[in-house]
């Protein structure tokens, strides 16, 4: 009997990433893996300027991109921070020279932001920093949108709003003339993008469930999905990825050309120090009620964390003390077809986490560069 357990081997070229050849009970297929770092976890605990300093450790790193979350409130209330993402990403692009930077995710569904406002922000950034801007969008969380909607729309409405927003964004970026928009949720009498992006801006769409994953395949360029439940691997393999691929094919796209990004909350370092920090900040997001996405009050989300056992949220938040544990985690998702990995790190020492991922984890999968990274020029 043929085993369906996935295996991999690698092909090396000096000075270039390795190509993973994956076997999963079928023909070998090449996978080019990407690894990204999300500074949103750090931004929840540290001031915005500190997060800019962290970029110095990323611009010449092996990470594909640096990302920032877009919150007006946080998953917790005590000593929380939530910088406005749009000015931060502009400052981040100016401070760096090479690494792409994006948001994961912003919500252009007409609550906090009209989709054209978001589209204009990214068009301007794409005009000023061509090829270095990536965009993540989603249907939103109550803590960030509830107060603008004066309620919390059901997912079906938010999903429709997001789909229309993506179509409107692409129209705004590409139209060669003034245009009118008459959609279900958005109406524009006269619109035109004067400063267009100079290179295409990839749109990653957040898909936690099968319906949103289908939407990501149909309307987006790539998928972002969160591995935050005990059965995440099997659920993503059997439900999320197939729905994403079905949406892509229904839109006439080839899903093999689209990335499948896995997002993880992580906490690297001394376990006891990490536990103290995560108990306050993260545990509520894994509350047994399962309603944190629909809860608008961060104080209640934080309080709900008291009901979550340490062993549960530590596993769901991937609190590890060894790089090997993260290598095994990544490998388990490579085997089901994921090819882009985003670490949303809440560690007490973000610099140490970045160093570990860059020097221990990423080289395991992509190989070590033959050349030394060039020193970054110091800005005056």
C-alpha positions as CSV (number, residue, x, y, z in Angstrom):
1,X,0.0,0.0,0.0
2,X,1.3,3.4,-0.9
3,X,1.8,5.8,2.0
4,X,0.2,9.2,1.7
5,X,2.4,10.7,4.3
6,X,4.3,13.6,2.7
7,X,8.0,13.6,2.4
8,X,10.4,16.2,1.0
9,X,13.8,16.5,-0.4
10,X,15.6,19.6,-1.6
11,X,17.6,20.9,-4.5
12,X,20.3,23.5,-3.9
13,X,21.9,26.2,-5.9
14,X,24.6,28.2,-4.1
15,X,23.4,31.6,-3.1
16,X,19.8,30.9,-3.9
17,X,16.8,29.5,-2.0
18,X,16.2,25.8,-2.1
19,X,13.3,24.4,-3.9
20,X,11.3,21.9,-1.8
21,X,10.2,18.8,-3.7
22,X,7.1,17.5,-2.0
23,X,5.7,14.0,-2.3
24,X,2.2,13.4,-0.9
25,X,1.1,10.1,-2.5
26,X,1.5,11.6,-6.0
27,X,4.0,13.2,-8.4
28,X,6.8,15.4,-7.0
29,X,6.0,19.0,-7.3
30,X,8.2,22.0,-6.7
31,X,7.4,24.5,-3.9
32,X,9.1,27.8,-3.4
33,X,8.6,28.8,0.2
34,X,8.3,32.3,1.7
35,X,8.6,33.4,5.3
36,X,7.3,36.7,6.6
37,X,7.5,38.5,9.9
38,X,4.5,40.3,11.4
39,X,5.3,43.2,13.7
40,X,1.7,43.5,14.8
41,X,2.4,41.4,17.9
42,X,5.2,43.8,18.9
43,X,3.0,46.8,18.1
44,X,0.4,45.6,20.6
45,X,3.0,45.9,23.4
46,X,5.5,48.5,22.3
47,X,5.4,52.0,21.0
48,X,5.3,52.5,17.2
49,X,8.9,53.8,17.1
50,X,10.3,50.6,18.6
51,X,8.6,48.6,15.8
52,X,10.3,50.8,13.3
53,X,13.6,50.0,14.9
54,X,12.9,46.3,14.5
55,X,12.9,46.8,10.7
56,X,16.7,47.2,10.9
57,X,16.8,43.5,11.7
58,X,14.5,42.6,8.7
59,X,15.7,44.7,5.7
60,X,18.7,42.5,5.1
61,X,17.2,39.3,6.5
62,X,15.9,36.2,4.8
63,X,12.3,37.2,5.4
64,X,10.3,37.8,2.3
65,X,8.2,40.7,3.8
66,X,7.4,42.6,7.0
67,X,3.8,43.1,7.9
68,X,1.9,45.3,10.3
69,X,-1.6,44.7,11.7
70,X,-4.3,47.3,11.4
71,X,-6.0,47.8,14.8
72,X,-7.8,50.7,16.5
73,X,-8.2,48.5,19.6
74,X,-6.4,45.3,20.7
75,X,-7.2,41.8,21.9
76,X,-6.4,43.0,25.4
77,X,-6.7,46.2,27.3
78,X,-3.9,46.4,29.9
79,X,-0.9,48.4,28.6
80,X,-2.0,47.9,25.0
81,X,-0.8,49.8,22.0
82,X,-2.5,50.2,18.6
83,X,-0.7,52.5,16.1
84,X,-2.5,53.8,13.1
85,X,-1.2,51.5,10.4
86,X,-1.2,53.8,7.3
87,X,1.4,56.3,8.5
88,X,3.4,53.5,10.0
89,X,3.7,51.6,6.8
90,X,4.8,54.7,5.0
91,X,7.5,55.4,7.5
92,X,8.5,51.7,7.4
93,X,9.0,51.8,3.6
94,X,11.0,55.0,3.8
95,X,13.2,53.6,6.6
96,X,14.0,50.4,4.6
97,X,15.5,49.7,1.1
98,X,14.5,46.3,0.0
99,X,12.0,44.3,2.1
100,X,8.3,44.5,0.9
101,X,6.0,45.8,3.6
102,X,2.2,45.3,4.0
103,X,-0.8,45.2,6.2
104,X,-2.4,42.0,7.5
105,X,-5.1,42.9,7.4
106,X,-7.0,46.1,6.7
107,X,-10.7,46.0,6.3
108,X,-12.1,48.1,3.4
109,X,-15.7,47.1,4.1
110,X,-17.2,50.6,4.7
111,X,-17.1,50.7,8.5
112,X,-13.8,52.2,9.6
113,X,-12.6,52.7,6.0
114,X,-14.3,53.3,2.6
115,X,-12.6,51.0,0.1
116,X,-11.4,53.9,-2.1
117,X,-9.6,55.5,0.8
118,X,-7.7,52.3,1.4
119,X,-7.1,51.9,-2.3
120,X,-5.7,55.4,-2.6
121,X,-3.3,54.8,0.4
122,X,-1.9,51.7,-1.3
123,X,-1.8,53.3,-4.8
124,X,0.3,56.2,-3.4
125,X,2.6,53.8,-1.6
126,X,2.9,51.7,-4.7
127,X,3.7,54.8,-6.7
128,X,6.4,55.9,-4.3
129,X,7.8,52.4,-3.5
130,X,7.1,50.2,-6.6
131,X,7.4,46.5,-6.0
132,X,7.6,46.8,-2.2
133,X,4.0,47.1,-1.2
134,X,1.8,44.1,-0.3
135,X,-1.9,44.3,0.8
136,X,-3.8,42.1,3.1
137,X,-7.6,42.5,3.4
138,X,-10.3,40.8,5.5
139,X,-13.9,41.0,6.7
140,X,-12.9,42.5,10.0
141,X,-13.1,42.0,13.7
142,X,-15.7,43.6,16.0
143,X,-13.2,45.4,18.2
144,X,-12.1,47.4,15.2
145,X,-15.4,47.9,13.2
146,X,-18.3,47.6,15.6
147,X,-18.3,51.3,16.7
148,X,-18.4,52.5,13.0
149,X,-21.3,50.2,12.0
150,X,-23.2,50.8,15.2
151,X,-23.6,47.0,15.3
152,X,-21.8,44.0,13.9
153,X,-23.0,42.8,10.5
154,X,-23.2,39.0,9.9
155,X,-20.4,37.4,8.0
156,X,-22.4,37.1,4.8
157,X,-22.8,40.9,4.6
158,X,-19.2,41.5,5.5
159,X,-18.1,39.0,2.9
160,X,-20.1,40.7,0.2
161,X,-18.7,44.0,1.2
162,X,-15.2,42.7,1.1
163,X,-15.7,41.1,-2.4
164,X,-17.1,44.4,-3.7
165,X,-14.3,46.4,-2.1
166,X,-11.7,44.2,-3.8
167,X,-13.3,44.7,-7.2
168,X,-13.6,48.4,-6.6
169,X,-10.0,48.6,-5.5
170,X,-8.8,47.0,-8.7
171,X,-11.0,49.3,-10.8
172,X,-9.6,52.3,-9.0
173,X,-6.0,51.2,-9.6
174,X,-6.5,50.3,-13.3
175,X,-9.1,52.6,-14.8
176,X,-7.7,54.8,-17.5
177,X,-10.6,57.3,-17.2
178,X,-13.0,58.7,-14.7
179,X,-15.6,56.0,-13.7
180,X,-18.8,55.6,-11.9
181,X,-19.5,52.8,-9.5
182,X,-22.9,51.4,-8.6
183,X,-22.5,48.4,-6.3
184,X,-24.6,46.9,-3.6
185,X,-22.8,48.6,-0.8
186,X,-20.8,51.4,-2.4
187,X,-21.8,54.2,-4.8
188,X,-19.5,56.6,-6.5
189,X,-20.6,59.3,-9.0
190,X,-17.1,60.2,-10.2
191,X,-13.7,58.6,-9.4
192,X,-10.2,58.3,-10.8
193,X,-6.8,57.4,-9.4
194,X,-4.4,60.1,-10.4
195,X,-1.3,58.5,-8.8
196,X,-1.4,54.9,-9.8
197,X,0.8,52.1,-8.4
198,X,3.8,51.6,-10.7
199,X,3.9,47.9,-10.2
200,X,1.1,45.4,-9.4
201,X,0.2,45.2,-5.7
202,X,-0.7,41.6,-4.7
203,X,-3.8,41.3,-2.6
204,X,-3.8,38.6,0.1
205,X,-7.3,37.8,1.4
206,X,-7.9,36.5,4.9
207,X,-9.9,33.2,5.0
208,X,-10.5,31.6,8.3
209,X,-13.4,29.4,7.2
210,X,-14.5,27.7,3.9
211,X,-16.7,30.6,2.8
212,X,-14.0,33.2,3.3
213,X,-11.4,30.9,1.7
214,X,-13.6,30.6,-1.4
215,X,-13.9,34.4,-1.5
216,X,-10.1,34.6,-1.3
217,X,-9.7,32.3,-4.2
218,X,-12.3,34.0,-6.3
219,X,-11.4,37.7,-5.7
220,X,-7.8,37.7,-4.3
221,X,-4.4,36.9,-5.5
222,X,-3.3,34.8,-2.5
223,X,-4.8,33.3,0.7
224,X,-4.0,34.1,4.3
225,X,-5.4,31.7,6.8
226,X,-4.9,31.4,10.6
227,X,-3.8,28.2,12.3
228,X,-5.3,28.8,15.7
229,X,-7.3,25.7,16.7
230,X,-6.3,22.2,17.8
231,X,-7.5,20.7,14.5
232,X,-6.1,23.5,12.3
233,X,-3.9,21.4,10.1
234,X,-6.6,18.9,9.1
235,X,-9.2,21.6,8.8
236,X,-7.0,23.7,6.6
237,X,-6.0,20.7,4.5
238,X,-9.5,19.3,4.1
239,X,-11.7,22.5,4.0
240,X,-9.8,25.7,3.7
241,X,-7.4,24.9,0.9
242,X,-10.0,23.1,-1.3
243,X,-12.4,26.0,-0.9
244,X,-9.7,28.4,-1.9
245,X,-8.8,26.4,-4.9
246,X,-12.4,26.0,-6.0
247,X,-12.9,29.8,-5.7
248,X,-9.8,30.4,-7.9
249,X,-10.9,27.9,-10.5
250,X,-14.4,29.4,-10.6
251,X,-12.8,32.8,-11.4
252,X,-10.8,31.2,-14.2
253,X,-7.5,31.3,-12.2
254,X,-4.9,28.6,-11.7
255,X,-4.6,28.0,-7.9
256,X,-1.1,26.6,-8.4
257,X,0.0,30.1,-9.1
258,X,-1.5,31.5,-5.9
259,X,0.1,31.4,-2.5
260,X,-1.4,29.6,0.6
261,X,-0.1,31.5,3.6
262,X,-0.3,30.2,7.1
263,X,-0.4,32.7,9.9
264,X,0.7,31.8,13.4
265,X,0.7,33.5,16.7
266,X,4.1,32.7,18.2
267,X,6.0,33.2,21.4
268,X,9.7,32.2,21.5
269,X,11.9,32.3,24.5
270,X,11.8,31.4,28.2
271,X,8.6,29.6,28.7
272,X,7.8,31.0,32.2
273,X,8.4,34.6,31.1
274,X,6.4,34.0,27.9
275,X,3.5,32.5,29.9
276,X,3.1,35.5,32.1
277,X,3.0,37.8,29.1
278,X,0.7,35.7,27.0
279,X,-1.8,35.0,29.8
280,X,-2.8,38.6,29.8
281,X,-2.4,39.4,26.1
282,X,-3.3,36.3,24.1
283,X,-5.3,33.8,26.1
284,X,-8.6,35.6,25.7
285,X,-8.4,35.2,21.9
286,X,-8.5,31.5,22.4
287,X,-11.5,31.6,24.8
288,X,-13.7,28.5,24.9
289,X,-16.6,30.7,24.0
290,X,-15.1,31.2,20.5
291,X,-16.6,34.6,20.2
292,X,-13.5,36.9,20.4
293,X,-13.9,37.9,16.8
294,X,-17.4,39.2,17.5
295,X,-16.6,40.8,20.9
296,X,-16.1,44.6,20.6
297,X,-14.7,45.1,24.1
298,X,-11.0,44.2,24.6
299,X,-11.5,44.2,28.4
300,X,-14.0,41.3,28.0
301,X,-11.7,39.5,25.6
302,X,-8.8,39.8,28.1
303,X,-11.0,38.7,31.0
304,X,-12.2,35.6,29.0
305,X,-8.6,34.4,29.0
306,X,-8.9,33.4,32.7
307,X,-11.0,30.4,31.6
308,X,-8.4,29.1,29.1
309,X,-6.0,26.4,30.5
310,X,-2.3,27.1,30.0
311,X,-1.7,24.0,28.0
312,X,-4.4,24.9,25.5
313,X,-3.5,28.5,24.7
314,X,0.3,27.7,24.8
315,X,-0.3,25.1,22.1
316,X,-2.6,27.3,20.0
317,X,-0.2,30.3,20.4
318,X,2.9,28.1,19.6
319,X,4.8,29.1,22.7
320,X,8.1,27.2,22.2
321,X,11.6,27.5,23.6
322,X,13.4,25.6,20.8
323,X,13.9,26.5,17.1
324,X,13.4,22.8,16.3
325,X,9.8,23.0,17.4
326,X,9.1,25.7,14.9
327,X,10.9,23.8,12.2
328,X,8.6,20.8,12.9
329,X,5.6,23.1,12.8
330,X,6.4,24.6,9.5
331,X,7.3,21.2,8.0
332,X,3.9,19.8,9.0
333,X,2.1,22.5,7.0
334,X,4.5,22.3,4.0
335,X,3.3,18.7,3.8
336,X,-0.3,19.8,3.2
337,X,0.6,22.4,0.5
338,X,1.2,25.6,2.4
339,X,4.0,27.7,0.9
340,X,4.1,31.0,2.8
341,X,4.4,31.3,6.6
342,X,3.8,34.4,8.7
343,X,5.0,34.6,12.3
344,X,2.8,37.0,14.4
345,X,5.2,37.1,17.3
346,X,4.2,38.4,20.7
347,X,7.5,37.5,22.4
348,X,8.9,39.6,25.2
349,X,12.1,40.0,23.2
350,X,11.1,40.5,19.5
351,X,14.7,41.0,18.4
352,X,15.6,37.6,19.7
353,X,12.7,36.0,17.9
354,X,13.6,37.7,14.6
355,X,17.2,36.5,15.0
356,X,16.1,32.9,15.7
357,X,13.7,32.7,12.7
358,X,16.3,34.3,10.4
359,X,19.3,32.3,11.5
360,X,17.8,28.9,12.5
361,X,14.4,28.3,10.9
362,X,14.5,30.0,7.5
363,X,17.9,28.6,6.5
364,X,16.7,25.1,7.3
365,X,14.1,25.4,4.5
366,X,15.7,27.9,2.1
367,X,19.4,27.2,2.6
368,X,22.1,29.5,3.7
369,X,23.2,32.4,1.4
370,X,26.7,32.2,0.0
371,X,27.0,35.9,0.3
372,X,27.0,38.0,3.4
373,X,24.1,40.5,3.6
374,X,25.3,44.0,2.8
375,X,25.3,46.4,5.7
376,X,22.3,48.8,5.6
377,X,23.2,52.4,5.0
378,X,22.5,54.5,8.1
379,X,19.9,57.3,7.6
380,X,20.8,60.7,8.8
